[in-house]
């Protein structure tokens, strides 16, 4: 939208009548090219929003008004529950040694979560469910120049009825991979896989009028204005709560992390560009398992923490050098409604 409309901000929008909200959201649809579908109310964990659902590019979107608000973790309340006390004791026993006794258990949680701060969240259209990162670009197999050894490998794959997928490493200069997948029709789908960065993805989305959420936006969309450790409060999640049981949050969004913490959402403008999961790092490698539920916190910033030292940045750059993964990296498109 070329001009910022004050009704796109939370306080003004909330004061509108049901008819005025419908008229405004239909106008948003016309100006953005999104198909307005219906009005719908969402409510969960104290967050409520009556908004519009749109359809665009094969996905559902919702309108989220803008707001100036406070984000970050405020620390555990003074009157700690027995569950929280047990959690802190377990951190002391299992994790504190990792930091060589430099910090108290609650301080360790603070190292891994975002600080309290005032932010301005712009009005936007938000994709309701994240989508897995697409790591392959289709190509015509007949047009590829393959070496004799790679050509032989392709022919063996074609004739092997038991094999459904083949990945050829470094089949061209620049180190891309070639993934071959047998289709139900009997043909072979060929895809070039190159190490992709967050910047690559953001550039691709920008060309279509979309963006990735930044740190503040993702944290707000995940937990609203809740300054507790989790969206449901200062306690560990109950059964099915970390994966949210497939239910949307108070904005109508399905957050990227699953019950195991593998799925993580890609964000922009941050040294560690993932939120909502850790790619299975804790589950797979078994370090600090008592903290594995922290990936479900809107304020969780990753196992590197929020202090970006030179050594940490070098390690992050090495990790990101492998590129994004279609196995556990997800992204959510947003469209900002301001100039």
NUMI-616694 format. One record per atom (N, C-alpha, C): x, y, z; residue in one letter. Coordinates in steps of 0.001 Angstrom, whole numbers, plus 500000, padded with zeros to 6 digits. Layout:
BEGIN
XYZA ...
***
This chain:
BEGIN
500850498819500000X 500000500000500000X 500890501236500000X 500603502187499146X 501486503331498976X 501444504271500171X 500305504408500823X 500158505339501930X 499798504560503187X 500441504884504289X 500156504221505550X 498792504689506058X 497892503767506342X 496554504032506856X 496584503798508362X 496199504789509155X 496256504644510615X 495402503487511110X 494403503104510327X 493538501990510742X 494257500646510673X 495443500621510090X 496222499390510032X 496967499133511336X 496960500081512230X 497587499898513532X 496580499346514522X 497092498622515520X 496252497780516367X 495121498539517053X 495435499636517719X 494431500330518504X 493292500842517633X 493639501460516508X 492615501973515605X 491822500836514958X 492520499788514587X 491839498657513950X 490867497988514921X 491294497786516172X 490447497123517161X 489180497911517441X 489223499236517267X 488058500077517545X 487043500082516411X 487395499537515253X 486482499521514113X 485327498554514339X 484207498841513702X 483083497907513717X 483416496706512850X 482638495640512984X 482861494438512187X 482778494762510690X 481837495617510313X 481676495989508902X 482877496793508421X 483355497715509256X 484500498535508869X 485765497681508728X 485932496682509607X 487073495775509495X 487001494993508188X 485817494544507856X 485662493787506605X 485967494665505401X 485455495898505408X 485716496807504285X 487206497109504156X 487870497355505292X 489295497675505264X 490114496495504750X 489825495299505249X 490612494137504839X 490354493767503378X 489150494035502886X 488887493812501458X 489688494802500617X 489825496031501105X 490640497021500409X 492093496579500361X 492577496021501479X 493948495498501516X 494124494422500454X 493137493539500323X 493205492482499319X 493288493030497909X 492474494042497615X 492495494631496268X 493830495285495972X 494407495978496954X 495643496725496710X 496890495836496696X 496778494641497250X 497931493735497263X 497786492587496271X 496618492465495664X 496400491379494717X 496107490045495377X 495769490075496681X 495421488839497382X 493905488664497402X 493466487438497297X 492037487141497268X 491479487106498696X 490602488040499021X 489947488069500334X 488975486896500403X 489066486090501466X 488215484918501585X 487106485088502620X 487479485544503826X 486483485642504903X 487122486332506109X 486269486759507038X 486720487243508332X 486724486065509302X 487673486093510222X 487751484998511191X 488398485495512482X 487961484958513596X 488525485319514897X 489418484203515408X 490584484579515947X 491522483621516518X 491778484001517974X 491947483002518813X 492206483251520225X 492966482074520822X 494084482389521488X 494832481357522197X 495844481984523143X 495911481461524340X 496885481900525338X 496852483412525577X 495640483974525594X 495486485384525906X 495630486324524726X 495994485813523552X 496134486629522346X 494890486443521483X 494224487542521100X 493011487470520294X 493105488426519111X 492548488014517993X 492538488871516805X 491381488473515885X 490565489458515521X 489565489282514475X 490168489849513202X 490354489006512203X 491092489438511023X 490546488769509777X 491170489063508661X 490758488485507378X 491727487398506957X 491195486407506292X 492003485337505693X 492018485557504189X 493198485487503611X 493381485702502179X 493977484449501541X 493897484403500206X 494526483336499451X 495408483971498381X 496641483495498286X 497559484001497265X 498674483000497041X 498987482756495784X 500117481890495430X 500034480541496132X 498823479973496200X 498636478646496768X 498749478569498272X 498641479705498974X 498801479709500428X 497801480655501070X 497531480435502360X 496635481292503129X 497442482327503891X 496930483549503939X 497548484649504661X 496524485288505592X 497011485971506630X 496138486748507505X 496711488144507659X 495825489090507955X 496242490460508235X 496563490588509721X 497751491124510030X 498158491392511411X 498429492889511529X 497652493607512348X 497862495056512485X 499228495375513088X 499695496590512842X 500953497028513418X 500789497469514864X 501911497519515577X 501822497879516997X 503193498221517559X 503235499206518468X 504430499434519268X 504273498623520547X 505267497818520869X 505097496885521968X 506437496552522616X 506381495761523665X 507579495281524354X 507763493803524079X 508972493419523686X 509302492017523436X 510456491604524346X 510669490300524436X 511774489773525220X 511293489034526453X 512223488307527068X 511901487523528265X 512187488353529504X 511204488418530405X 511344489254531595X 511994488543532775X 512281487252532639X 512811486492533764X 511700485752534479X 512073484755535244X 511072483950535941X 510445484737537088X 509161484505537362X 508501485211538464X 509078484787539806X 508905485655540808X 509452485361542132X 508827484104542730X 507523483973542580X 506840482790543111X 506929481637542137X 508037480936542110X 508267479877541130X 507475478619541488X 506875477997540481X 506154476750540683X 507148475631540950X 506647474515541449X 507505473370541705X 508146472872540411X 507387472935539322X 507922472478538035X 509096473347537602X 508964474666537779X 510049475566537411X 511261475334538305X 511029475106539600X 512130474834540523X 512889473580540111X 512163472530539722X 512798471293539269X 513590471536537983X 513035472364537102X 513702472707535851X 515035473403536140X 515027474367537038X 516236475104537382X 517263474196538054X 516797473275538898X 517709472339539553X 518377471428538531X 517598470986537529X 518153470119536491X 519184470868535652X 518918472150535377X 519885472964534647X 521183473058535439X 521030473257536734X 522206473379537594X 523046472116537552X 522374470959537532X 523089469683537560X 523671469304536201X 522895469518535124X 523264468982533815X 523943469984532882X 523717471269533110X 524141472256532125X 525180473236532651X 525098473550533921X 525957474597534455X 527437474312534223X 527784473037534182X 529183472669533962X 529667473131532597X 528740473178531616X 529088473621530269X 529635475049530291X 529074475881531191X 529537477263531332X 530545477404532467X 531065476264532927X 532122476229533943X 531744477014535208X 530462476902535563X 529992477509536802X 529955479019536820X 530036479660535646X 530063481128535607X 528700481751535877X 527617480979535613X 526286481555535684X 525346480690536518X 524362481351537107X 523281480649537781X 522319480109536728X 521498479081537070X 520592478484536083X 519709479499535349X 519130480440536075X 518261481413535414X 519056482320534484X 520308482593534842X 521159483402533975X 521453482664532675X 521579481337532736X 521835480540531540X 520668480658530564X 519440480595531099X 518271480785530235X 518322482174529606X 518736483175530401X 518840484531529885X 519839484660528751X 520914483876528784X 521912483906527714X 521342483419526383X 520313482573526459X 519764481932525266X 518442482537524814X 518022483626525451X 516758484268525101X 516976485758524868X 516009486384524210X 516138487794523848X 515822488701525034X 516431489884525078X 516212490811526198X 514929491614526018X 514447492189527107X 513299493090527032X 513683494331526234X 512770494777525347X 513045495945524515X 511738496458523906X 511703497719523553X 510562498308522862X 510802498228521364X 509784497831520625X 509900497684519175X 508642498215518516X 508743498494517238X 507586498875516435X 507368497785515385X 506234497123515454X 505885496068514500X 505016496673513410X 505399496579512142X 504604497178511064X 503378496316510742X 502318496911510190X 501188496107509732X 501613495244508554X 501051494055508462X 501521493135507426X 500509492038507140X 500699491389506022X 500015490139505687X 501019489022505936X 500578487973506621X 501490486925507061X 500996485561506591X 501886484786506028X 501554483423505614X 501254482585506857X 500103481895506842X 499655481203508052X 500542480024508419X 501018479286507445X 501855478113507716X 503182478262506986X 504288477943507644X 505588478030506970X 505729476916505943X 506578477127504992X 506807476138503937X 508257475687503961X 508521474418503633X 509912473948503631X 510716474648502549X 511954474924502862X 512841475552501890X 513021474635500691X 512860475186499493X 513035474410498264X 514486474536497826X 515229473444497932X 516671473529497676X 517075473139496267X 516147472759495426X 516508472331494081X 515847473149492997X 516597473435491932X 516060474133490767X 515984473149489603X 514766472858489106X 514620471865488030X 515432472228486791X 516028471228486184X 516784471407484951X 516451470265484008X 516775470451482732X 516576469381481759X 517789468456481785X 517556467189482087X 518652466238482188X 519406466118480873X 518693466243479757X 519325466109478450X 520268467244478110X 520101468384478774X 520938469541478468X 522186469626479339X 522291468768480350X 523432468820481250X 524651468143480632X 525809468727480851X 527058468133480393X 527652467323481544X 527476466019481486X 527957465132482540X 529217464408482091X 530084464141483030X 531275463349482718X 530845461917482426X 531764461119481872X 531433459730481562X 531029458957482817X 531737459208483923X 531414458480485156X 530041458874485689X 529696460177485625X 528369460609486078X 527295460077485139X 527578460050483848X 526610459529482874X 526321458051483157X 527361457302483482X 527178455891483817X 526354455727485098X 526599456621486064X 525835456563487319X 524363456830487068X 524063457769486173X 522673458078485839X 522002456877485176X 522713456219484276X 522139455062483590X 521893453907484560X 522799453707485512X 522586452663486526X 521358452984487371X 521220454266487715X 520057454704488498X 518763454477487712X 518791454779486422X 517606454638485580X 517137453189485509X 518089452262485481X 517740450847485319X 517497450119486648X 517808450762487763X 517636450131489075X 516224450404489588X 515371449402489569X 513965449568489972X 513814449847491462X 514831449523492277X 514722449718493723X 515110451132494159X 515812451857493320X 516305453188493695X 515343454270493212X 514966455187494148X 514031456260493807X 514715457627493708X 515879457768494336X 516542459073494346X 518056458888494287X 518731459757493557X 520182459723493442X 520709461155493511X 521727461378494337X 522357462692494440X 523817462567494011X 524206463363493013X 525579463372492515X 526286464600493089X 527353464383493836X 528094465480494452X 529065466103493460X 529147467430493477X 530150468184492715X 530184467771491252X 529000467759490624X 528972467332489225X 529383468465488284X 529487469698488821X 529934470841488036X 530886471692488864X 531617472594488197X 532478473538488897X 531615474444489782X 532047474700490989X 531272475516491909X 530612474672492971X 530748473347492864X 530300472414493892X 528802472224494050X 527975472501493056X 526564472171493231X 526355470662493155X 525195470224493616X 524842468812493531X 523719468637492526X 523606467429492004X 522521467094491091X 521672466009491740X 520378466295491932X 519471465320492527X 518528464795491457X 518496463480491328X 517615462818490375X 516540462063491146X 515298462269490776X 514175461618491445X 513266460979490405X 512938459700490600X 512040459016489679X 510597459411489970X 509893459841488940X 508504460249489076X 507573459076488806X 506322459191489242X 505347458118489043X 505097457856487564X 505266458900486751X 505046458755485311X 506132457932484636X 507213457676485358X 508329456934484774X 509486457809484359X 509273459127484327X 510334460048483961X 511265460315485140X 512306461086484884X 513272461441485926X 513296462954486085X 513068463418487318X 513155464836487628X 514584465159488045X 515207466085487343X 516577466498487654X 516554467887488272X 517273468051489393X 517331469340490082X 518765469654490471X 519182470876490198X 520489471338490625X 520357471917492029X 521203471470492932X 521174471942494319X 522456472714494588X 522327474007494814X 523465474839495156X 523315475324496594X 524431475456497332X 524326475988498692X 523644477350498663X 522491477462499315X 521703478688499286X 521808479418500621X 521845480734500571X 521941481551501772X 520599482214502055X 520485482765503246X 519292483531503588X 519152484716502634X 520266485313502266X 520241486454501347X 519679486037499987X 520052484833499508X 519501484332498248X 517989484231498333X 517507483633499415X 516070483442499606X 515355484779499715X 515909485698500497X 515283487008500673X 515197487750499341X 516235487664498530X 516239488324497228X 515150487736496330X 514994486418496371X 513972485757495568X 512574486181496000X 512359486274497309X 511048486685497820X 510759488148497496X 511778488988497614X 511604490410497354X 511159490663495922X 511644489855494984X 511266490026493582X 509782489761493355X 509151489093494325X 507715488783494225X 506886489583495220X 507507490584495846X 506779491452496755X 506695490966498186X 507434489913498525X 507389489359499872X 508710489621500597X 508726489237501862X 509927489353502672X 509921488242503706X 511057488077504366X 511141487221505547X 510931488079506784X 510397487527507866X 510315488286509112X 511720488557509652X 511892489678510340X 513140489890511047X 512990489381512480X 513996489612513316X 513994489085514677X 512752489515515454X 512481490823515458X 511359491345516235X 510026490836515693X 509885490860514376X 508627490443513774X 508325488983514071X 509333488107513922X 509069486688514168X 508714486452515640X 509436487083516543X 509167486891517968X 507749487343518313X 507325488460517731X 505976488963517977X 504923488022517402X 505126487577516163X 504160486678515531X 504081485344516254X 505162484931516873X 505187483661517579X 504519483744518945X 504830484794519712X 504342484850521085X 503517486050521458X 503236486954520503X 502493488150520838X 503270489020521804X 502574489589522753X 503217490469523740X 503543489737525031X 503572488429524992X 503811487626526182X 505297487672526547X 505601488177527732X 506990488249528162X 507380487062529035X 506484486056529125X 506827484819529825X 507760483998528948X 508311482941529496X 509281482142528756X 508645481473527548X 507402481010527697X 506670480372526605X 505362481116526356X 504739480848525236X 503463481484524924X 502400481132525955X 502537479962526595X 501556479506527578X 501944479865529004X 503074480537529201X 503460480981530536X 504845480516530942X 505196480752532195X 506515480382532709X 506491478971533275X 506277478024532405X 506308476606532777X 506685475811531540X 507172474595531749X 507530473742530620X 506269473277529901X 506367472983528623X 505184472576527869X 504652471226528303X 503329471096528228X 502702469817528480X 502685469005527187X 502170467788527253X 502140466903526093X 501435467587524924X 502049467540523760X 501533468118522513X 501529469646522492X 501956470294523583X 501898471745523626X 503011472391522814X 504193471780522815X 505306472361522075X 505018472393520586X 504392471338520071X 503996471346518669X 502680472045518444X 502070472536519518X 500815473277519496X 499651472443518987X 499826471124518899X 498735470245518532X 498102470556517199X 498834471218516324X 498291471559515014X 497348472749515031X 497124473359516193X 496205474489516301X 496947475807516069X 496271476807515487X 496926478107515281X 497029478890516576X 497898479886516586X 498010480757517750X 496992481893517657X 497127482884518521X 496150483964518573X 496160484893517377X 497126484761516477X 497137485502515214X 496629484649514051X 496318483379514331X 495893482478513261X 497045481821512548X 498229481801513174X 499435481279512532X 499835479927513111X 500352479063512256X 500944477791512678X 502453478007512704X 503023477962513912X 504440478273514066X 505276477071513637X 506471477342513108X 507262476341512402X 507759475171513213X 507975475340514524X 508585474232515242X 507610473093515470X 508152471887515527X 507344470706515796X 507667470210517201X 507025469131517598X 507191468636518969X 508621468214519269X 509395467870518245X 510773467436518452X 511773468575518301X 511315469720517828X 512206470866517691X 513069470869516444X 512805469968515484X 513627469913514277X 513360471116513363X 512095471394513097X 511754472441512150X 512063473815512723X 512736474615511942X 513062475968512365X 512720476930511235X 512329478142511593X 511955479132510590X 513116480071510308X 513256480438509052X 514327481318508605X 513902482771508800X 514779483566509401X 514534484990509544X 515672485759508885X 515490487060508718X 516518487878508064X 517196488807509069X 518318489375508636X 519026490425509384X 519443489980510778X 519945488757510890X 520405488262512185X 521558487286511956X 522626487358512769X 523759486445512575X 523350484974512583X 522467484581513523X 521945483211513518X 520501483285513021X 520257482984511716X 518978483317511084X 517886482256511229X 517762481653512400X 516747480621512612X 516042480846513939X 514748480531513977X 513967480608515194X 512956479457515211X 512474479146516425X 511407478156516552X 511865476716516515X 513147476452516442X 513676475098516384X 515176475148516251X 515825473990516345X 517291473973516255X 517803472970515233X 516920472516514335X 517367471551513335X 517675470188513922X 517207469932515150X 517438468636515790X 518774468523516488X 519453469657516714X 520804469605517284X 520820468930518656X 519930469358519549X 519902468761520876X 519472467299520808X 518431467023520038X 517911465659519926X 518952464715519351X 519681465177518335X 520641464304517652X 521949464140518419X 522426465222519037X 523761465181519630X 523749465046521150X 522570465220521761X 522429464893523165X 523048465862524137X 523491467035523673X 524070468010524601X 522958468820525268X 523067469027526560X 522143469899527287X 520679469523527045X 520351468235527113X 518997467793526781X 517919468438527647X 518262468836528863X 517263469450529727X 516738470758529127X 517517471370528231X 517111472637527636X 516370472471526318X 516096471220525891X 515554471032524548X 514199471695524337X 513424471884525397X 512116472520525242X 512225474020525007X 513394474591525247X 513562476032525042X 513334476448523596X 513497475521522657X 513289475885521254X 511850476320521019X 510937475962521922X 509539476366521796X 509249477742522345X 510257478413522877X 510048479759523402X 510140480786522281X 509198481730522212X 509304482799521212X 510589483605521354X 511182483574522559X 512354484388522846X 513669483642522649X 513612482356522325X 514827481562522147X 515602482065520935X 516911482308521110X 517722482890520034X 518730481909519452X 518693480640519880X 519633479653519365X 520712479333520384X 521376478199520185X 522367477732521161X 523639478572521190X 523848479420520189X 525003480316520232X 524763481473521199X 523494481657521587X 523169482752522491X 523066484073521765X 522969485144522549X 522771486474521952X 524025487335521990X 525153486773522399X 526410487520522400X 527214487119521166X 527350488035520209X 527990487700518941X 529476488047518982X 530259487236519675X 531698487456519735X 532333487061518404X 533575487433518233X 534279487112516984X 534373485605516784X 534651484858517845X 534743483404517742X 533393482803517368X 532320483320517972X 530975482825517661X 530634483113516204X 530945484296515719X 530641484654514339X 531385483748513364X 532635483407513672X 533398482512512799X 532741481131512734X 532280480638513886X 531635479332513911X 530302479367513171X 529552480448513337X 528274480589512635X 528497480632511129X 529481481383510693X 529770481468509258X 530123480100508693X 530852479309509454X 531202477961509005X 529945477089508899X 529061477191509874X 527821476413509857X 526928476816508692X 526802478116508459X 525933478598507389X 526523478337506015X 527810478042505951X 528447477772504668X 527901476548503975X 527275475665504734X 526683474470504145X 525375474773503424X 524826475968503635X 523591476356502960X 522351475910503716X 521215476405503277X 519935476037503876X 519573474611503500X 518724474005504311X 518369472602504102X 516864472445503929X 516464471599502995X 515042471300502812X 514535470333503869X 515425469756504657X 515021468774505668X 514414469424506906X 514934470596507317X 514420471197508541X 514335472712508506X 514682473344507390X 514574474795507296X 513264475185506610X 512470476007507298X 511179476469506799X 511192477985506720X 510320478539505893X 510233479997505840X 508779480437505692X 508511481625506198X 507174482205506205X 507230483544505474X 506421483706504461X 506414484937503701X 505532485992504371X 506000487228504371X 505183488330504840X 505173489434503779X 504140490246503796X 504068491415502918X 503753492622503788X 504685493536503879X 504502494722504707X 503525495679504071X 502652496282504877X 501622497187504372X 501985498623504689X 503172499016504288X 503611500398504481X 504631500718503409X 504845502004503172X 505774502416502125X 507202502372502638X 
***
